[in-house]
Amino acid sequence: MLHARCLLPRAIRFLAISCVTMSSIANIEGDVITQDQSFRIVQKYKGVFLTPPTRIDSSMSTDAPLLGNGNLGVALLGNIDAMTFVLGKNEFWSLEESKVKAMCRLNLSVPGMAGAAYHMEQDLVKAEVTGLFGRNGNSVTTRSWVEGADTTDNYLVTTLANSGSESQAISVSLACGNQNKNEAPVGSSGNLLYIDVRADRADSLGDVKTCQVRIATTVIGADASITSDTLNFTLEPGKAATLLTSVVSNYDSASHESQALDALKLKTPADIDALLVSHEAYWRNFYGQSFIEIPDKRLEAEWYASLYLMASCSHSGEVPPGLFGNWILEKPNWNGDYTLNYNYEAPFWLTIPTNHLELMDNYDKPLIDWLPHAEALAEKHGWKGAYYQVHIGPLPNGSADKSEHNQKFCGAYAATPILMRFYSTRDLAYAARVYPMLKEVAIFWQNYLVWDGSHYDIKDDAQQEDDPDPQVNGVMSLGMVRYLLQGCIDMSSDLHVDDSLRDIWRDRLAKLSPFPTFERDGKTVFRWTQQGREWCGNNTIGIQHIYPGGQIGFDSDPALLQIARNMIEEMGRWNDGNGTNTFYPAAARVGYDPGTILRHMSDFVQGAAYSNFYMHTNGGGVESFNVVPAGLCEMLLQSFQGKIRVFADWPAGMPAKFGDLRADGGFLISSATEKGTIQFVRVISEAGATAVLVNPWPDQPVALYRNGTVAETLSGPLLTIPTSTHETILAAPSITSVNSILDQMREKGDSAEKEDRHEWH
């Protein structure tokens, strides 16, 4: 269990953000301050390991220290006398066996330190893992990181230092990943040791190349020799040496075998220093895209840690993570595949409100690639359009699990991250890329729906896997289909295509059956289906039409909103192995008591998170990354119903601040609240749309600043603000000056805050 070593109450002073145009000096300063504030906050957090990890042969997640750059993932197992670096990549799929496989193990041994005291730390801001190992007055330290900016050479860097009085003999070997029976020859070239691993025996399956990887390693700063497929060197007292490893697949480079070796040749300590500069700059820029600051430091840490973990296993231009990302210890459960009835989608939801769209650039490619298979499966059943089954994977065979589980909604569910991104950007280039796939899923639904004389019904679509027919109007499916149809209407309109289809989709949307309800424990709540399953004591399907389906919020019909709140109360799925990642943001979207949400979220994190900040649940792995970022973002900012609400569901009087969270319409929003009063709202407009802000100060005049001066004074419950592309606007009470806001921007927290560090074990 994780616990905080220092969670002392503290005074918080609040960040404010610039209110002038993007081209002005003041706004540039504001952007720098956003980065500085994020860096100031995240540098306080690290996970601490006082004993070696125990989940070392798991088919699910591990409790080991974790590294990654979105392509290469590394888990560190064992003590210093027998330390193993488990190396994995998302593309290491067996196309023949249709599953992700464990790729490689780099074994590091310092036998003279057997029985050493173990202490490792996973530092979020540096994206590195350090180790301190002591025995009989001798000690060895390690510092490991995966270079963040380079996802081709994929450098793993481990520096070892001997601060004891005795020389330490060190050996390094390479082995194929656990349960991978394919040939894996080890070779050497000068002082470079390498291994070639493959996911399949053949070089290709059909016309698709299978994954092959060369892992090469060498030592810089010490003389090394290679004997019996082992790299050996000695670390003298007071000396340090660096183990430099490159991991290159044939997906990374057509000449991956030579490139892995060339990446290491002639490297010097100065080259390692340059890699470190690049690495630290990459992560500082990454964290600087947004920030939050709240009183609960454990939740705050998990917000940043979830971003760290997601960035470690997902990167633009690389293969997206399956169920357990790129930390595969052995044969993973459920083949480690892309499970479309929520698991695959879940971690990508967090990328949108946190302003990390780059982390989902790779999301839609497997879905688009799979479109011909989805169309063929629809045709096989006698349907039109595209029908996505539950489990998919890379072409040509996808996942080994071909089960359909009597579920039809998976294509619509898979659309949820895509639609969230589209609405948050209105990016036409992105829309053009994804619309053809969404269109075919919408065509499936426009034809699959059944007219009952007054409504269109969804029939025989199991909400829980393998529920038997008859199933009519599942509550989650109704939400997903609504979101899909509306998204296709808006996307096709923006792209100026398919006018006739839009008319059909509008008809289906207007006449789609309402969400089924019934009475339970004296309250009206949603029923799992109109006909079929009434209720379920686990999973969170009953609220997924709220989130991620986007169908109910503060602007919904009051009666419907009350039913949604009743549903949150009655379900109470604050800790669920198959859906915690949707329950918290759904609760916030409908205005459930925010103090209760935060209390349960804190309890969940304390009970579920390892020291590496990875939260383990029974339903899967990387899906858990969404719990805290999405839950907190929905409490701090909502915009999915066309209005921007700052601190939409935040406890009255509790201080908080955030910077550059993403809102629908192509806006980045910053704000702060102190002593129950919202200090300001900054709006950065990416697309030049009109922002509609729910007025945080309805009882006083509101100053709107453009170009550093008051542009106009507004009032009323809604503030309608036209914007220009790349314009930055500030709204604040009319008594607030630009200079006072700039002063707030520069505040760094009190002195105790600056020195504070938080560690979890």
C-alpha positions, 0 to 999 in steps of 0.5 A, a space after each residue: 500500500 502507498 502512503 505519504 511520508 509528508 502530507 502537512 497542511 500548508 498555505 497556498 497562494 494562487 497562480 494567475 495567467 497572462 491576459 494579453 495576446 499570444 504575440 506579446 511579451 506578457 503572454 510569452 511570460 505567462 506560457 513560461 510560468 505555466 511550464 515553471 509551475 508544472 515543473 515546480 509541482 511535479 519535481 516533488 514527487 517520487 515513488 520509493 521502493 525499500 524492497 525488491 518488487 514481488 510481481 516479477 512473473 505477472 501476466 498483468 501489471 508489475 510493482 517494479 520501478 518503471 521507465 519508458 519513452 512511449 516506444 521502449 518500456 523498462 521494468 527493473 526487477 531484483 536486487 543489485 546482485 541479480 538485477 533484470 531490466 525487462 525490455 518491451 515494445 508495443 509492436 512486439 506482437 506475434 502475428 501468428 499467435 495473435 498476442 503481445 509477447 515478452 521481448 527481452 531481459 537485460 541481466 546485470 549482476 554485481 555478485 560482490 553486493 549479494 545481500 545488499 540493502 535495497 533502496 530505489 526511487 522512481 523520480 517523475 520529473 527526471 523520468 529516471 530510476 535511481 538505486 542505492 545498494 549497501 553491504 558491509 560498508 560498500 555501496 553501489 549506486 545506479 541511475 537509469 533512464 530511457 532517453 525521451 526524445 529518441 524513439 528510434 535508437 531507444 537508448 536505455 542508460 544506466 550509470 553505476 558508481 562504486 562509492 565503497 572501498 572494494 572493486 566490484 566485478 560486474 557482468 551483463 547478459 541478454 536473454 529472450 523474454 519469458 515464454 518466448 520460444 523463438 530463436 534468439 541468437 546472442 552475438 558480439 562486435 568488439 565491445 558490443 554485446 547484442 541479441 536478436 529477438 523475434 515475435 514470430 519464427 517467420 519473417 512475415 505473415 502474408 504480406 505483413 512483416 513480423 517484428 524483429 528487434 536487436 538489443 545491443 549494449 556496451 560500457 562507457 567509462 570502463 574497460 570491458 570484455 565479452 566472453 561466453 555471451 557475457 559483457 564483463 567489466 570491473 568498477 574500481 572504488 570511486 569510479 563510475 561507468 555507464 551501460 548504454 543500450 540501444 533497442 531498435 526494431 524493424 518497425 523503427 528502422 529498415 536497417 535495425 540490426 546495423 542501426 542498433 550497433 551504430 547507435 553505440 559505436 564511439 560513444 563517449 561520456 560527453 555523448 551521455 551528457 548530451 543525451 541527458 540534456 535532451 532527455 530532461 528537456 523533453 520531459 520538462 516540456 512534456 509536463 509544461 503543457 498543463 498543470 493542476 495544484 490541489 490540497 490533496 498531495 497524493 491525488 496531485 502526485 497521481 495526476 502527474 504520475 498517470 501522465 508519466 506512465 501514459 507517456 512512457 507507453 504511448 508516443 506519436 508515430 509509435 504502436 499504441 499500448 494494449 492492455 498492459 502497455 510495453 511492460 510485458 513480463 510474460 504471456 499477458 492476460 487477454 493476449 495484451 490486445 486492444 479490447 474495445 468494450 472499454 479497456 483500449 479506449 480508457 487511457 486515451 481519454 486522459 490525454 484530451 483534458 490534460 492537453 496531451 493530444 500527442 499521446 493519442 496520435 497513435 490511437 485511431 490507426 489500429 481501428 482504421 487498419 481494422 476497418 476492412 475486417 469490421 466491414 467483412 464481419 458485418 457482411 458475414 452477419 448480413 449487416 451494413 457498415 462496419 461491425 467491430 468485435 470486442 478484441 482486435 489487434 494488428 493485421 492480419 490476424 488481430 487478437 487470438 480472442 475472436 469472441 463477439 460476446 453478443 456485443 454490438 456497441 464496440 465500434 461506437 465505444 471506440 469512437 469516444 476518444 476520437 470524438 472527445 479529441 475532435 470536439 476539443 480541437 475542431 481540427 479538420 485534418 484530424 476529422 478527415 483522417 478518422 471520419 471514414 471509419 466513423 462513417 461506416 460505424 454510423 452506417 452500421 447503426 443507422 441500419 441495425 436500429 429497429 423501428 418500434 412505431 415510435 422509437 428506434 430500439 437497440 436489440 440484442 446488444 449485451 451490456 455485460 459480456 455474453 448476456 443472452 438475448 433478448 436484450 433491448 435498449 442497453 443504457 450504455 449502448 444508447 449513450 454511445 450510439 447517440 454520441 457517435 451519431 451526433 459526432 458524425 453529424 458535426 464532423 461531416 458538416 465541418 468537412 462538407 460531406 455526406 449531406 444525405 447521410 446527415 439527414 438519416 443520422 438526425 432522424 435516428 438520433 431524434 427518435 432513438 429510445 430514451 434511457 431505461 429507468 426503474 425504481 430501486 431502493 426508493 429512487 429512480 435510477 437507470 436500468 441496465 436494459 429496457 428488456 434483459 438485464 436489470 442491474 449488475 453488482 459490479 462494473 460501471 456500465 450503468 453510468 457510461 452513457 454519462 462518461 465517456 458517452 457525454 449524454 448527461 451534465 449540468 445542462 441536462 433536463 433536471 429530472 434526468 440529472 437527478 436520476 443520474 445522481 441517484 445512479 451514482 449513489 446507488 451504484 457506489 462503484 468507487 472501487 471496481 475492477 472493471 470500470 473505476 476509470 469511468 465512475 469518477 468522471 461520471 460522478 463529477 459530470 452530474 455534480 455529485 458531492 465533490 467532497 465524497 468524490 475526492 474522499 473515495 478517490 483518495 482511498 482508491 489510490 491509497 489501496 490500488 497504487 503500487 510504489 511506481 504509481 501504477 494502479 492495479 485493478 482486475 479488469 486490465 492495466 493501463 486503463 487505470 491511468 484515466 481514474 485520477 486525471 479524468 476525475 480531477 479534470 471533470 471536477 475542475 473544468 467541464 465543457 462537453 455541453 457547449 459551455 465552459 464551467 470552471 471548478 464545475 464540481 469542486 468543494 466550496 472553499 477548497 483552494 485549487 488552481 490549474 493551467 491550460 486544461 483543454 476545453 471543447 471548441 479549441 480552448 485552453 483554460 486556466 483558473 484559480 480559486 481561493 477562499 471560495 472565490 474564483 480569481 480569474 479565467 484565462 482562455 487561449 483560443 486555438 481555433 477562433 471560436 466563440 467561447 461561452 463561459 458560465 460566469 463565475 462572478 454573476 453578481 458583479 461586473 466582469 472585465 474582459 482583457 484583450 491586448 493587456 487592456 480592458 476590452 469590455 465589461 460583461 455581466 449575466 449568467 453566461 459570458 459570450 466571448 468571440 475570439 480570434 485564432 491564437 488569441 489569449 483573453 482574461 476574464 476577471 472581476 472588474 476590480 482586478 488589474 493586469 499587473 496584479 494578475 501578473 504578480 500572482 502568476 510569478 508566485 511560487 508558493 510559500 517557502 515550506 512548499 518549495 522545500 517539500 518533497 513527497 515520497 510513497 512506498 
